[in-house]
Amino acid sequence: MNKNISRLGRGVALGAVMAFAGLGLAVTPANAAANTAVIAITKQPGDYFKVNIDVVISMTPYQAQQLKNTGHPIVLRVWGEDKINDVRYGPDSFKNYDVTFRGMELHTYYYFKRGTTLNEDSRWYEGDVDDIFVEARLLNLSGSTLRSVNSNTVHGEF
């Protein structure tokens, strides 16, 4: 009979732990959300390309505001995605990002002329295209990376 009471007690205790764990998952903080970066490259008049960049570094608005107040920058680099991962443009530092309910948000764009910065493949092989993505890094004041995220890769002839 003591074994049954002991098993019942363990079952109740385990149930209580699981219930509290479930509550913990239900109130997961905003900073547990994924950081995101999205780029879109569009052809513009005059043989230019516009690279739209949208970055979200997820955290609470309070955390984001504290980091912004102390001057923590978001740094962008435009990369060519090939075997040697060459940097095409940057780093470019931004301190004027938005603080929102999602954390830090940076919405910006670049213009590049066709055949210059975004042209990362030699075209020696038939079918070679340029493969471009953006890396966003939130830095501390000494320049070390606190968080980073890479965007989607856009393929085309730039």
TALIN-V290341 format. One record per helix or strand of 2 or more residues. SS is the DSSP state (A for helix, B for strand). FROM is the first residue (numbers start at 0). LEN is the number of residues. If there is no record, write none. Layout:
# TALIN-V290341
ss & from & len
SS & FROM & LEN
SS & FROM & LEN
This chain:
# TALIN-V290341
ss & from & len
A & 1 & 25
A & 29 & 3
B & 35 & 9
B & 47 & 11
A & 60 & 9
B & 73 & 7
B & 86 & 8
B & 97 & 3
B & 102 & 11
B & 129 & 10
B & 144 & 6
B & 153 & 3
